[in-house]
């Protein structure tokens, strides 16, 4: 092999190595930033990421909203009409948040079985329901009735 060909081969190998390293770093960062969506039924089965944030969605169960005095701490229950998950949140709730409405919470499960929310997202009008919530509510057990989710 001539010195010129050796030089070209080395440059080509270095470029391929750089591209492979960049791809590996990009895939690693992508994997770490994924937020999985889980329903209360998934959480009851233990099917949720441990020690990392994920999203939980469903309906805020009627009569479960409790605000702690003058603080921003609130507790409520999210249900998919099959299972329920208690949620604790400290912060300002969206204006459209209320019982009986669809909601998505971002956070992680606590050791006590309560979902510790860092962010709460509420639906933006009376006819919209997040697609993930609508799909999980449709998968309820037979015999239970739930209001049909509407799409715009």
Residue frames as qw, qx, qy, qz and C-alpha x, y, z in Angstrom:
[[0.000, 0.891, 0.455, 0.000, 0.00, 0.00, 0.00],
 [0.408, 0.486, -0.025, 0.773, 1.34, 3.38, -0.93],
 [0.222, -0.213, -0.474, 0.825, 1.73, 6.12, 1.70],
 [0.274, -0.070, -0.177, -0.943, -0.98, 8.16, -0.04],
 [0.618, -0.273, -0.621, -0.397, -3.49, 5.28, 0.27],
 [0.496, -0.255, -0.686, 0.468, -2.56, 4.71, 3.91],
 [0.023, -0.077, -0.238, 0.968, -3.22, 8.37, 4.64],
 [0.474, -0.145, -0.366, -0.788, -6.65, 8.21, 2.93],
 [0.631, -0.263, -0.728, -0.057, -7.52, 5.02, 4.80],
 [0.348, -0.210, -0.578, 0.707, -6.60, 6.58, 8.17],
 [0.183, 0.011, 0.030, -0.983, -8.63, 9.71, 7.43],
 [0.581, -0.189, -0.545, -0.574, -11.63, 7.59, 6.39],
 [0.584, -0.267, -0.735, 0.217, -11.37, 5.45, 9.54],
 [0.177, -0.144, -0.425, 0.876, -11.12, 8.54, 11.76],
 [0.365, -0.080, -0.189, -0.908, -14.21, 10.05, 10.13],
 [0.652, -0.236, -0.649, -0.314, -16.16, 6.80, 10.59],
 [0.479, -0.215, -0.675, 0.519, -15.03, 6.58, 14.22],
 [0.024, 0.052, 0.217, -0.974, -16.13, 10.19, 14.83],
 [0.522, -0.151, -0.379, -0.749, -19.54, 9.58, 13.26],
 [0.645, -0.246, -0.724, -0.002, -20.00, 6.41, 15.34],
 [0.323, -0.178, -0.563, 0.740, -19.06, 8.25, 18.56],
 [0.220, -0.016, 0.013, -0.975, -21.42, 11.14, 17.77],
 [0.611, -0.197, -0.558, -0.526, -24.26, 8.71, 17.03],
 [0.569, -0.241, -0.732, 0.286, -23.67, 6.83, 20.29],
 [0.133, -0.130, -0.402, 0.896, -23.71, 10.07, 22.31],
 [0.386, -0.074, -0.220, -0.893, -26.87, 11.26, 20.57],
 [0.651, -0.236, -0.661, -0.290, -28.69, 7.96, 21.21],
 [0.449, -0.205, -0.677, 0.546, -27.62, 7.97, 24.87],
 [0.063, 0.084, 0.220, -0.970, -28.92, 11.52, 25.39],
 [0.511, -0.129, -0.435, -0.730, -32.15, 10.67, 23.58],
 [0.606, -0.236, -0.760, 0.005, -32.74, 7.59, 25.76],
 [0.308, -0.201, -0.582, 0.725, -32.23, 9.59, 28.97],
 [0.156, 0.125, 0.098, -0.975, -34.73, 12.30, 28.00],
 [0.360, -0.267, -0.741, -0.499, -37.70, 10.12, 27.05],
 [0.378, -0.076, 0.505, -0.772, -40.83, 10.70, 29.14],
 [0.144, -0.181, -0.952, -0.202, -42.96, 7.56, 29.16],
 [0.520, -0.224, -0.019, -0.824, -46.76, 7.83, 29.47],
 [0.198, -0.091, -0.961, 0.168, -48.44, 5.48, 31.92],
 [0.520, -0.480, -0.323, -0.629, -52.06, 5.06, 33.00],
 [0.512, -0.487, 0.482, -0.518, -53.15, 4.31, 36.58],
 [0.983, 0.015, 0.060, -0.174, -53.72, 0.67, 35.51],
 [0.711, 0.495, -0.386, 0.317, -50.10, 0.44, 34.30],
 [0.033, -0.603, 0.542, -0.584, -48.88, 1.81, 37.62],
 [0.788, -0.313, 0.299, -0.438, -51.03, -0.64, 39.60],
 [0.979, 0.186, -0.075, 0.041, -49.35, -3.47, 37.64],
 [0.630, -0.595, 0.280, 0.412, -45.91, -2.04, 38.49],
 [0.662, 0.395, 0.385, 0.508, -45.27, -1.17, 34.85],
 [0.075, 0.992, 0.026, 0.096, -43.53, 2.20, 35.22],
 [0.579, 0.511, -0.382, 0.508, -39.94, 3.50, 35.20],
 [0.685, -0.612, -0.274, 0.285, -38.30, 3.31, 38.62],
 [0.498, -0.568, 0.029, 0.655, -36.33, 6.33, 39.87],
 [0.212, -0.019, 0.384, 0.898, -37.05, 8.51, 36.84],
 [0.356, 0.361, 0.197, -0.839, -39.70, 10.91, 35.67],
 [0.082, 0.248, 0.860, 0.438, -42.64, 9.82, 33.55],
 [0.361, -0.104, -0.085, -0.923, -46.13, 11.06, 32.70],
 [0.077, 0.311, 0.926, -0.198, -49.36, 9.75, 34.20],
 [0.269, -0.050, -0.237, -0.932, -52.72, 10.66, 32.79],
 [0.145, -0.420, -0.896, -0.009, -56.39, 10.16, 33.48],
 [0.257, -0.712, -0.330, -0.564, -59.31, 11.93, 35.05],
 [0.005, -0.273, 0.576, -0.771, -59.21, 13.79, 38.37],
 [0.312, -0.387, -0.867, 0.002, -61.55, 11.78, 40.57],
 [0.316, -0.671, -0.206, -0.638, -64.52, 13.71, 41.93],
 [0.677, -0.699, -0.066, -0.222, -64.25, 14.59, 45.64],
 [0.889, -0.169, -0.106, 0.411, -60.53, 13.85, 45.98],
 [0.386, 0.604, -0.097, 0.690, -59.03, 17.32, 45.55],
 [0.568, -0.753, -0.251, 0.220, -57.58, 18.68, 48.81],
 [0.353, 0.713, -0.189, 0.576, -55.58, 21.88, 49.21],
 [0.645, -0.327, -0.463, 0.513, -53.36, 22.30, 52.28],
 [0.276, -0.744, -0.287, 0.537, -54.33, 25.62, 53.88],
 [0.169, 0.928, -0.059, -0.327, -52.57, 28.69, 52.55],
 [0.383, -0.461, 0.662, 0.450, -49.78, 26.74, 50.83],
 [0.521, 0.462, -0.438, -0.569, -49.51, 25.56, 47.23],
 [0.080, -0.166, 0.983, -0.015, -49.60, 21.88, 48.25],
 [0.735, 0.097, -0.030, -0.670, -52.45, 19.87, 46.76],
 [0.246, -0.111, 0.963, 0.013, -53.44, 16.22, 46.78],
 [0.718, 0.277, -0.003, -0.639, -55.87, 14.49, 44.43],
 [0.641, -0.041, 0.763, 0.067, -56.45, 11.14, 42.75],
 [0.383, 0.429, -0.518, -0.633, -56.05, 10.34, 39.05],
 [0.660, 0.088, 0.718, -0.202, -58.20, 7.49, 37.74],
 [0.205, 0.202, -0.703, -0.651, -58.72, 5.65, 34.46],
 [0.744, -0.115, -0.026, -0.657, -61.99, 4.24, 35.88],
 [0.886, 0.001, -0.464, 0.011, -60.24, 0.92, 36.59],
 [0.704, -0.243, -0.349, 0.568, -57.43, 1.91, 38.96],
 [0.115, -0.976, -0.077, -0.170, -56.52, 5.02, 40.93],
 [0.679, 0.096, -0.257, 0.681, -53.24, 6.73, 41.82],
 [0.291, -0.891, -0.228, 0.262, -52.90, 9.39, 44.54],
 [0.538, 0.529, 0.030, 0.656, -50.98, 12.47, 43.40],
 [0.395, -0.766, -0.180, 0.474, -49.17, 15.11, 45.46],
 [0.480, 0.563, 0.187, 0.646, -48.21, 18.41, 43.84],
 [0.317, -0.718, -0.208, 0.584, -46.75, 21.64, 45.14],
 [0.239, -0.056, 0.381, 0.892, -47.12, 24.57, 42.80],
 [0.396, 0.359, 0.080, -0.841, -49.59, 26.64, 40.84],
 [0.510, 0.293, 0.808, 0.047, -52.25, 24.56, 39.11],
 [0.085, 0.176, 0.551, 0.811, -53.41, 25.38, 35.56],
 [0.360, 0.052, 0.147, -0.920, -56.54, 27.54, 35.40],
 [0.700, 0.042, -0.420, -0.576, -58.50, 24.73, 33.72],
 [0.293, 0.092, -0.919, 0.248, -57.66, 22.15, 36.40],
 [0.582, -0.223, 0.263, -0.736, -60.72, 20.77, 38.22],
 [0.462, -0.052, 0.863, -0.196, -62.28, 17.53, 39.38],
 [0.686, 0.465, 0.525, -0.195, -63.80, 15.33, 36.69],
 [0.467, 0.836, -0.199, -0.211, -61.46, 16.69, 33.99],
 [0.924, 0.224, -0.067, 0.302, -58.58, 15.07, 32.09],
 [0.222, -0.916, 0.335, 0.019, -55.08, 15.80, 33.34],
 [0.861, 0.267, -0.289, 0.322, -51.49, 14.73, 32.74],
 [0.474, -0.851, 0.226, 0.010, -48.93, 14.92, 35.54],
 [0.689, 0.515, -0.419, 0.289, -45.17, 14.73, 35.11],
 [0.393, -0.708, 0.480, -0.338, -43.09, 13.40, 37.97],
 [0.430, 0.257, -0.862, 0.074, -42.10, 10.13, 39.65],
 [0.762, -0.444, -0.421, -0.210, -43.53, 7.55, 42.01],
 [0.226, -0.670, 0.526, -0.473, -42.68, 7.94, 45.67],
 [0.220, 0.165, -0.942, 0.193, -41.83, 5.06, 47.96],
 [0.308, 0.155, 0.672, -0.655, -45.21, 5.48, 49.67],
 [0.300, 0.414, 0.837, 0.195, -47.16, 4.77, 46.44],
 [0.174, 0.868, 0.283, -0.370, -48.00, 8.43, 45.83],
 [0.609, 0.500, 0.251, 0.563, -47.09, 10.06, 42.54],
 [0.315, -0.667, -0.073, 0.671, -44.95, 13.16, 43.26],
 [0.501, 0.733, 0.363, 0.283, -45.82, 15.55, 40.44],
 [0.417, -0.312, 0.079, 0.850, -43.46, 18.28, 39.29],
 [0.173, 0.153, -0.302, -0.925, -45.78, 19.63, 36.60],
 [0.397, 0.438, 0.760, -0.271, -49.52, 19.40, 35.93],
 [0.082, 0.069, -0.522, -0.846, -51.04, 19.81, 32.47],
 [0.427, 0.418, 0.642, -0.481, -54.80, 20.29, 32.07],
 [0.426, 0.472, 0.668, 0.386, -56.88, 20.04, 28.94],
 [0.166, -0.129, 0.083, 0.974, -57.31, 23.27, 27.02],
 [0.446, -0.052, -0.146, -0.881, -61.03, 23.26, 26.21],
 [0.674, -0.077, 0.504, -0.534, -64.15, 21.27, 27.02],
 [0.903, 0.335, -0.025, -0.269, -63.94, 18.98, 23.97],
 [0.517, 0.608, -0.591, 0.118, -60.24, 18.09, 23.97],
 [0.838, -0.479, 0.259, -0.038, -58.64, 15.17, 25.76],
 [0.042, -0.670, 0.705, 0.228, -54.95, 14.25, 25.36],
 [0.746, 0.257, -0.513, -0.338, -54.71, 11.24, 23.01],
 [0.318, 0.218, -0.871, 0.304, -52.84, 9.14, 25.59],
 [0.312, 0.012, 0.621, -0.719, -55.56, 9.75, 28.19],
 [0.722, 0.219, -0.078, -0.651, -58.36, 8.96, 25.73],
 [0.650, 0.273, -0.697, -0.128, -56.66, 5.69, 24.74],
 [0.168, 0.133, -0.863, 0.458, -56.07, 4.59, 28.34],
 [0.461, 0.072, 0.434, -0.771, -59.66, 5.40, 29.33],
 [0.744, 0.229, -0.335, -0.531, -60.98, 3.26, 26.45],
 [0.555, 0.219, -0.799, 0.081, -59.09, 0.25, 27.86],
 [0.429, -0.340, 0.517, -0.658, -61.17, 0.02, 31.06],
 [0.139, 0.010, 0.986, -0.089, -62.48, -3.35, 32.33],
 [0.300, -0.329, -0.695, -0.565, -65.81, -4.65, 31.02],
 [0.398, -0.603, -0.684, 0.098, -68.84, -3.67, 33.05],
 [0.276, -0.565, -0.230, 0.743, -67.58, -0.24, 34.08],
 [0.338, 0.803, 0.394, 0.292, -68.94, 2.84, 32.41],
 [0.382, -0.431, 0.008, 0.817, -67.05, 6.02, 31.80],
 [0.354, 0.818, 0.122, -0.437, -67.87, 9.18, 29.92],
 [0.791, 0.393, 0.290, 0.368, -66.83, 8.89, 26.31],
 [0.343, -0.523, 0.163, 0.763, -63.81, 11.10, 25.57],
 [0.505, 0.814, 0.281, -0.064, -64.45, 13.60, 22.81],
 [0.565, -0.131, 0.302, 0.757, -61.96, 14.78, 20.24],
 [0.132, 0.593, 0.001, -0.795, -61.99, 18.13, 18.44]]
